[in-house]
């Protein structure tokens, strides 16, 4: 039991740094030490975690699944440490946080309100916007962003969770029009899609064998609001492609059914903040809370 965490920090660092050499530099160790530690971990688990070549390392399927659980476990430990420290030191002061509108309202705000209830002297100024704000010019302390990050100088980012997309439609629609068995059959169905500035967002499917398929849906129903798209699907207007966290309750209640055995590649969720020599306690408590709790509500 005492050896359970041996090698886990090095493994997680190697994944997030993009390789053994980068992980070694971050942890002030040699590349050989990182490689030996991870090899020892693989022997203990009796599982290969990385595909290795002379130039790079990439995760195996087992390694990816193990990484996601290790990252969550380390986040829980860090959250526990922050909780203990916050009990000794008062969390107070004002924080301005920017977040996407729907994702922020559905997933982030409930967690942040819970934190505000725990710390009466913490002031939260939450801004809901789907545009990418300038943290420096607009005076934000923290931003939550989904997807690929822009290269912005002076900012620090931490991955706190990820989500996936899924195809779904109402049972009534599928009963009337039939259930597609292949991606190609989607062309014969009514589709409800996300579009912004006249551009329809492509659907990129990750099939059961791990291959990705890029699909451009053609439809007469295009909206720039995910909640409206979900409502249209529930109303039987067609098949749509939405985040799992948004349709989960509809699926559990039987208002929507998932279609085909496809999902998306993980869409990363990041906390982003201006680089600082010392992260204030109020910031660390919030970031650690989101990293520990958010993954559990993304499926």
C-alpha positions as CSV (number, residue, x, y, z in Angstrom):
1,X,0.0,0.0,0.0
2,X,2.8,2.4,0.9
3,X,4.3,1.9,-2.6
4,X,1.0,2.6,-4.4
5,X,2.0,6.1,-5.5
6,X,5.6,5.2,-6.5
7,X,6.1,6.3,-10.1
8,X,2.7,8.0,-10.5
9,X,3.9,11.6,-10.4
10,X,6.7,10.8,-12.9
11,X,4.2,9.0,-15.2
12,X,1.7,11.9,-15.1
13,X,4.5,14.4,-15.7
14,X,5.8,12.4,-18.7
15,X,2.3,12.4,-20.3
16,X,1.6,16.1,-19.7
17,X,5.1,17.3,-20.6
18,X,5.0,15.3,-23.9
19,X,7.9,13.0,-23.2
20,X,10.5,11.7,-20.8
21,X,13.1,14.4,-21.5
22,X,10.7,17.2,-21.0
23,X,9.4,15.6,-17.8
24,X,12.9,15.1,-16.5
25,X,13.6,18.8,-17.1
26,X,10.5,19.8,-15.2
27,X,11.2,17.5,-12.3
28,X,14.9,18.3,-12.2
29,X,15.8,14.6,-12.8
30,X,17.7,12.8,-15.5
31,X,15.8,11.3,-18.5
32,X,17.2,7.9,-17.5
33,X,15.7,8.3,-14.0
34,X,12.3,9.0,-15.5
35,X,12.5,6.1,-17.9
36,X,13.6,3.7,-15.2
37,X,10.8,4.8,-12.8
38,X,8.2,4.4,-15.4
39,X,9.6,1.0,-16.5
40,X,9.4,-0.1,-12.9
41,X,5.8,1.1,-12.7
42,X,4.9,-0.9,-15.8
43,X,6.5,-4.0,-14.3
44,X,4.5,-3.5,-11.1
45,X,1.3,-3.1,-13.1
46,X,2.2,-5.8,-15.6
47,X,1.0,-3.4,-18.3
48,X,2.8,-1.4,-21.0
49,X,1.8,2.3,-20.6
50,X,3.8,3.8,-23.4
51,X,4.7,2.9,-27.0
52,X,8.4,3.8,-27.3
53,X,10.5,4.7,-30.3
54,X,13.9,6.3,-30.6
55,X,12.3,9.7,-31.0
56,X,9.1,9.8,-29.0
57,X,6.8,8.1,-26.6
58,X,3.0,7.8,-27.0
59,X,0.4,6.3,-24.6
60,X,-1.1,2.9,-25.2
61,X,-4.9,2.5,-24.7
62,X,-4.2,1.2,-21.2
63,X,-1.8,4.0,-20.5
64,X,-4.4,6.6,-21.5
65,X,-7.0,5.1,-19.2
66,X,-4.5,4.8,-16.4
67,X,-3.4,8.4,-16.9
68,X,-6.9,9.8,-16.6
69,X,-7.4,8.0,-13.3
70,X,-4.0,9.0,-12.0
71,X,-4.6,12.6,-12.9
72,X,-7.9,12.6,-11.1
73,X,-6.3,11.0,-8.0
74,X,-3.5,13.5,-7.8
75,X,-6.0,16.3,-8.2
76,X,-8.0,14.9,-5.3
77,X,-4.8,14.8,-3.2
78,X,-4.0,18.4,-4.1
79,X,-7.5,19.5,-3.4
80,X,-7.3,17.8,0.0
81,X,-4.1,19.6,0.8
82,X,-5.7,22.9,-0.3
83,X,-8.7,22.2,1.8
84,X,-6.5,21.6,4.9
85,X,-4.5,24.7,4.2
86,X,-7.6,26.8,3.6
87,X,-8.8,25.7,7.0
88,X,-5.7,27.1,8.6
89,X,-5.6,30.3,6.5
90,X,-8.7,32.3,5.6
91,X,-9.7,32.3,2.0
92,X,-10.8,35.8,1.2
93,X,-10.6,38.5,-1.5
94,X,-12.1,39.1,-4.9
95,X,-11.7,37.0,-8.0
96,X,-12.9,37.8,-11.5
97,X,-13.5,34.6,-13.5
98,X,-14.5,34.3,-17.2
99,X,-16.1,31.2,-18.5
100,X,-18.2,30.0,-21.5
101,X,-21.9,30.7,-21.1
102,X,-23.7,27.4,-21.1
103,X,-20.8,25.3,-19.8
104,X,-20.3,27.9,-17.1
105,X,-23.9,28.0,-16.0
106,X,-24.4,24.2,-16.1
107,X,-21.1,22.8,-14.8
108,X,-18.9,25.5,-13.2
109,X,-21.3,27.9,-11.4
110,X,-22.7,25.2,-9.1
111,X,-19.2,24.2,-7.9
112,X,-18.1,27.8,-7.5
113,X,-21.3,28.7,-5.5
114,X,-20.6,25.8,-3.2
115,X,-17.1,27.1,-2.6
116,X,-18.5,30.6,-1.9
117,X,-20.8,29.1,0.6
118,X,-17.8,27.5,2.4
119,X,-15.8,30.7,2.4
120,X,-17.9,33.7,3.3
121,X,-15.1,36.2,2.8
122,X,-14.4,35.0,-0.8
123,X,-15.8,37.4,-3.4
124,X,-16.6,35.9,-6.8
125,X,-17.2,38.1,-9.9
126,X,-18.3,35.6,-12.6
127,X,-18.5,36.6,-16.2
128,X,-20.3,34.4,-18.8
129,X,-19.1,34.9,-22.4
130,X,-18.2,32.6,-25.3
131,X,-15.5,34.9,-26.6
132,X,-11.9,34.6,-25.6
133,X,-11.3,37.4,-23.1
134,X,-8.0,39.2,-22.7
135,X,-7.1,38.5,-19.0
136,X,-4.7,41.4,-18.8
137,X,-6.6,44.1,-20.6
138,X,-10.0,43.2,-19.0
139,X,-8.7,42.5,-15.5
140,X,-9.6,38.8,-15.1
141,X,-7.8,36.7,-12.6
142,X,-8.9,33.4,-14.1
143,X,-10.5,32.0,-17.3
144,X,-12.0,28.6,-18.0
145,X,-11.5,27.5,-21.6
146,X,-12.4,24.5,-23.7
147,X,-10.5,23.0,-26.6
148,X,-7.2,24.1,-28.2
149,X,-5.6,27.0,-26.4
150,X,-4.2,30.0,-28.2
151,X,-0.5,30.8,-27.7
152,X,-0.7,33.8,-25.3
153,X,2.4,35.1,-23.6
154,X,2.4,35.5,-19.9
155,X,-0.4,33.0,-19.2
156,X,-0.3,29.7,-17.3
157,X,-2.7,26.9,-18.2
158,X,-3.7,23.7,-16.2
159,X,-5.8,21.0,-17.7
160,X,-8.6,20.4,-15.2
161,X,-10.9,18.0,-17.1
162,X,-12.1,16.9,-20.5
163,X,-15.4,16.2,-22.2
164,X,-16.6,14.3,-25.2
165,X,-19.3,14.7,-27.8
166,X,-22.0,12.2,-28.7
167,X,-24.6,11.7,-31.4
168,X,-28.2,11.6,-30.2
169,X,-31.8,12.0,-31.2
170,X,-35.3,11.6,-29.6
171,X,-36.8,8.1,-29.5
172,X,-39.8,9.4,-31.4
173,X,-37.6,10.7,-34.3
174,X,-35.7,7.4,-34.5
175,X,-39.0,5.4,-34.4
176,X,-40.3,7.4,-37.3
177,X,-37.2,7.7,-39.4
178,X,-35.1,4.7,-38.4
179,X,-31.8,4.3,-36.6
180,X,-28.7,5.0,-38.8
181,X,-26.3,2.1,-38.7
182,X,-23.3,3.9,-40.4
183,X,-22.0,7.5,-40.5
184,X,-22.8,7.5,-44.3
185,X,-26.5,7.0,-43.4
186,X,-26.6,10.3,-41.6
187,X,-27.0,11.9,-45.0
188,X,-30.5,10.6,-45.2
189,X,-31.6,12.1,-41.9
190,X,-32.6,15.5,-40.6
191,X,-29.7,17.0,-38.7
192,X,-29.5,19.8,-36.2
193,X,-26.1,21.5,-36.1
194,X,-24.0,24.2,-34.5
195,X,-23.0,27.1,-36.7
196,X,-21.4,30.4,-36.0
197,X,-20.8,33.3,-38.4
198,X,-22.3,31.3,-41.2
199,X,-19.9,28.4,-40.8
200,X,-21.2,25.0,-39.9
201,X,-19.0,23.1,-37.3
202,X,-17.8,19.7,-38.6
203,X,-18.5,16.6,-36.6
204,X,-15.3,14.6,-36.0
205,X,-16.1,11.0,-34.9
206,X,-13.9,8.7,-33.1
207,X,-15.0,5.1,-34.0
208,X,-14.8,2.0,-31.9
209,X,-11.4,1.0,-33.6
210,X,-9.9,4.4,-32.7
211,X,-10.0,5.9,-36.2
212,X,-11.3,9.5,-36.7
213,X,-13.9,10.4,-39.3
214,X,-14.5,14.0,-40.3
215,X,-18.1,14.7,-41.3
216,X,-19.7,18.0,-42.6
217,X,-23.4,17.8,-41.8
218,X,-25.8,19.3,-44.3
219,X,-29.1,20.7,-42.9
220,X,-31.6,23.4,-42.8
221,X,-31.4,23.8,-39.0
222,X,-28.3,25.6,-37.9
223,X,-28.1,27.4,-34.5
224,X,-25.3,29.0,-32.5
225,X,-26.7,28.0,-29.1
226,X,-26.1,24.4,-27.8
227,X,-29.1,24.5,-25.5
228,X,-31.5,25.4,-28.4
229,X,-29.9,22.5,-30.4
230,X,-30.6,20.1,-27.5
231,X,-34.2,21.4,-27.2
232,X,-34.7,20.8,-31.0
233,X,-33.4,17.3,-30.7
234,X,-35.7,16.5,-27.8
235,X,-38.6,17.9,-29.9
236,X,-37.9,15.3,-32.6
237,X,-36.4,17.7,-35.1
238,X,-33.4,15.4,-36.0
239,X,-30.1,13.9,-35.0
240,X,-27.5,16.2,-33.4
241,X,-23.9,16.2,-32.0
242,X,-23.6,17.5,-28.5
243,X,-21.4,17.4,-25.3
244,X,-22.2,14.4,-23.1
245,X,-22.6,16.7,-20.1
246,X,-25.4,18.6,-21.8
247,X,-27.4,15.6,-23.0
248,X,-26.8,13.3,-20.0
249,X,-30.0,14.1,-18.1
250,X,-32.0,13.9,-21.3
251,X,-30.6,10.4,-22.0
252,X,-31.3,9.2,-18.5
253,X,-34.8,10.5,-18.7
254,X,-35.4,8.9,-22.0
255,X,-35.9,12.1,-23.9
256,X,-32.8,11.4,-26.1
257,X,-31.1,8.2,-27.2
258,X,-27.5,7.9,-28.3
259,X,-26.9,6.9,-31.9
260,X,-24.1,4.9,-33.4
261,X,-21.0,3.7,-31.4
262,X,-19.1,6.9,-31.9
263,X,-17.8,9.7,-29.7
264,X,-15.3,12.5,-30.1
265,X,-11.7,12.8,-29.1
266,X,-11.4,14.3,-25.6
267,X,-12.0,18.0,-25.6
268,X,-9.7,19.4,-22.9
269,X,-10.9,22.0,-20.4
270,X,-8.3,24.4,-19.0
271,X,-7.9,26.9,-16.2
272,X,-5.9,29.8,-17.5
273,X,-4.4,32.6,-15.4
274,X,-1.7,35.3,-15.6
275,X,1.7,34.0,-14.6
276,X,2.7,34.9,-11.1
277,X,5.6,33.9,-8.8
278,X,3.2,32.9,-6.1
279,X,-0.4,31.6,-6.7
280,X,-2.7,33.2,-4.1
281,X,-4.6,30.7,-1.9
282,X,-8.0,31.8,-3.2
283,X,-6.9,30.9,-6.7
284,X,-5.3,27.6,-5.8
285,X,-8.4,26.5,-3.8
286,X,-10.7,27.3,-6.8
287,X,-8.4,25.6,-9.4
288,X,-7.9,22.5,-7.2
289,X,-11.6,22.2,-6.5
290,X,-12.5,22.4,-10.3
291,X,-9.8,19.8,-11.1
292,X,-11.0,17.4,-8.4
293,X,-14.8,17.8,-9.0
294,X,-15.3,18.7,-12.7
295,X,-14.2,15.4,-14.2
296,X,-16.9,13.6,-12.3
297,X,-19.7,15.5,-14.0
298,X,-18.3,15.5,-17.6
299,X,-19.5,11.9,-18.6
